[in-house]
Amino acid sequence: MKKCFISIIAAGVLVVSFLVAGCDKKDDSFSSIALEDYMNLQTGKYITYRYDSLGFTNYGQKDTIVSYQAKDMVEGPATDNLGRSGWRIIRYLRGVNSTNENDWRPIMTYMVIPSHQQVEVSESNFRYIKLTTPVTDGHTWRGNGYLPDNPYQDLYDFSNDEDIQKWDYTYQDIGASLTLNNKNYDSTISVLQIADSTNLPIQVTVPASKSYWIEKYAKGIGLVYKEVELWEYQPPTNVSGYRHGFGVKMTIIDHN
């Protein structure tokens, strides 16, 4: 009887071990997506975008969109100031209707540091964790955890960047197809960084704000869409009501 009891326990242990192994295997399959596939980091690779920049003029009483073409090109491998291996990317701009290659002008350089666990981007001395594992719908992480307090305070008089380190980046629509500028992109992932607003639509006498940031990546290509709106509305006091902040929309046009 004792031997029979021990055999039953042993069988139970085997079953549990099998189930645990099965669960581990399932989790591995969820996290098996190579993050590097969504950046395409090779020297000479580029993506061109329509780049729409939102600003507020006439003392914040009028919104204005200025459009360009942007090209993000991988210049080559590089090492960041922490000694980590990555890739240097140069962003160029030219007129929105230009077809002249000589019109491209460099405006900024940033670094991409990829690993199996995450993809970090260093831009204007700010560090962002743009992608991380596991790549599953609903997975969240603090992608702005390295940012300082109120990182935009020298540029914009708003409170949208308060607690920016606590934004929960969230994966959405893993593997979905996406159509942009009449071209279809298979196997994309979306990263919603924030979607928050107060008192919209705007009422003249009530403070309001909008904080929205989303990025979409396509496998084998990289970033194909980005939309940002960070602004605050202040109602009239001694002056007319005004908005202060910025917006950016980047939509892929082409890539190599």
SVG drawing of the C-alpha trace seen along z (x, -y; Angstrom):
<svg xmlns="http://www.w3.org/2000/svg" viewBox="-17 -92 49 94">
<polyline fill="none" stroke="black" stroke-width="0.4" points="0.0,0.0 2.9,-2.3 4.6,-1.6 1.3,-2.3 0.9,-5.7 4.5,-6.7 3.8,-5.8 0.8,-8.0 2.8,-10.9 5.5,-10.3 3.0,-10.2 1.5,-13.5 4.9,-15.1 5.5,-14.0 2.1,-15.4 2.8,-18.8 6.3,-18.9 4.8,-18.3 2.2,-21.0 4.8,-23.5 7.1,-22.7 4.1,-23.2 3.4,-26.6 7.0,-27.6 7.0,-26.6 3.9,-28.7 5.4,-31.7 8.6,-31.3 6.5,-31.4 4.9,-34.6 8.3,-36.3 10.1,-34.8 9.5,-37.9 12.9,-39.5 12.7,-43.1 15.4,-44.0 13.1,-42.9 11.0,-46.0 14.0,-48.4 15.9,-47.1 19.3,-48.4 21.7,-48.1 24.1,-50.7 22.4,-52.6 18.8,-51.6 16.4,-54.5 12.7,-55.3 11.1,-58.4 8.0,-60.0 5.6,-62.8 6.3,-64.9 3.6,-67.2 4.5,-69.6 1.8,-71.2 2.4,-74.5 0.5,-77.4 0.9,-80.9 -0.6,-84.3 0.0,-84.0 -1.4,-80.5 -4.7,-81.4 -4.1,-79.8 -3.0,-76.2 -0.6,-75.8 0.7,-72.7 3.9,-72.8 4.7,-69.8 8.0,-68.3 9.5,-65.1 11.7,-63.4 14.3,-60.7 15.7,-58.6 18.9,-56.9 21.1,-54.4 24.6,-55.9 26.3,-52.9 27.2,-51.2 28.3,-53.4 28.9,-53.3 26.9,-55.4 28.2,-57.4 27.6,-54.3 29.9,-52.2 27.0,-50.2 26.9,-49.1 24.2,-50.6 23.4,-52.4 23.6,-56.1 20.5,-57.4 20.5,-60.8 17.2,-62.5 17.0,-64.7 14.3,-67.2 13.3,-68.7 10.3,-70.5 7.1,-68.4 6.9,-68.5 10.6,-68.3 12.0,-65.5 15.6,-66.8 18.0,-64.7 20.2,-67.7 17.5,-69.3 18.0,-67.0 19.3,-68.8 20.4,-67.0 18.5,-68.3 19.3,-65.7 21.1,-62.5 19.9,-59.9 21.0,-56.4 19.2,-53.1 20.6,-50.5 18.9,-47.1 19.0,-44.0 16.9,-40.8 15.0,-42.3 14.4,-45.9 15.1,-48.6 16.3,-51.8 16.4,-55.2 18.6,-58.0 17.5,-61.4 18.6,-64.9 20.0,-63.4 16.7,-61.7 16.5,-57.9 13.4,-56.0 12.6,-52.3 10.6,-52.0 10.1,-48.3 10.4,-45.5 9.6,-41.8 7.2,-40.0 5.6,-41.3 2.0,-40.6 -1.2,-42.6 -1.7,-44.5 1.9,-44.2 2.9,-47.5 6.2,-49.1 7.6,-52.5 9.2,-53.5 10.0,-57.0 11.6,-55.9 14.9,-57.5 13.5,-60.9 14.0,-63.9 11.2,-65.8 9.3,-68.0 11.6,-67.4 9.9,-70.0 9.8,-72.8 12.4,-74.9 10.3,-74.8 6.7,-74.7 4.7,-76.3 2.4,-73.3 2.0,-70.5 1.6,-67.6 5.0,-66.3 4.4,-66.1 4.8,-62.4 6.0,-61.5 8.2,-58.8 5.0,-57.0 3.4,-56.7 2.5,-53.1 3.6,-52.1 1.1,-49.5 1.3,-47.0 -1.8,-46.9 -2.8,-45.1 0.1,-42.7 0.5,-41.3 -2.1,-43.5 -1.9,-44.7 -1.8,-48.4 -2.5,-50.5 -0.6,-53.9 -0.5,-56.0 -2.2,-53.3 0.5,-50.7 -0.1,-47.7 2.2,-46.7 1.9,-43.2 2.7,-42.2 2.8,-45.5 2.8,-46.3 1.4,-49.5 2.7,-51.1 0.3,-53.5 2.3,-55.7 -0.6,-57.9 -4.1,-58.8 -5.4,-61.4 -7.5,-64.5 -9.4,-66.9 -12.4,-69.1 -12.5,-68.5 -14.0,-69.8 -12.6,-73.1 -14.9,-75.5 -13.6,-79.1 -13.7,-79.6 -12.5,-76.2 -8.8,-74.9 -8.3,-71.9 -5.5,-69.6 -4.6,-66.7 -1.8,-64.2 -1.6,-61.6 1.3,-59.6 1.3,-56.4 3.9,-54.7 3.5,-51.8 6.2,-49.5 6.2,-47.1 8.3,-43.9 11.3,-44.2 10.9,-47.9 10.8,-49.9 8.7,-52.9 5.9,-53.4 3.6,-55.8 3.9,-58.2 1.3,-60.6 1.9,-63.0 -0.2,-65.8 0.8,-67.4 -0.8,-70.7 -2.7,-72.7 -5.4,-75.3 -5.6,-78.3 -8.8,-80.3 -8.9,-84.1 -7.6,-86.3 -5.9,-89.5 -5.4,-88.1 -7.3,-85.9 -7.4,-82.1 -4.5,-80.3 -2.9,-76.8 0.7,-76.0 2.4,-72.8 3.2,-70.8 2.2,-67.9 4.0,-65.7 2.6,-63.2 5.0,-60.9 3.6,-58.6 5.8,-56.4 6.2,-57.2 9.0,-54.8 11.9,-52.7 14.7,-50.6"/>
</svg>
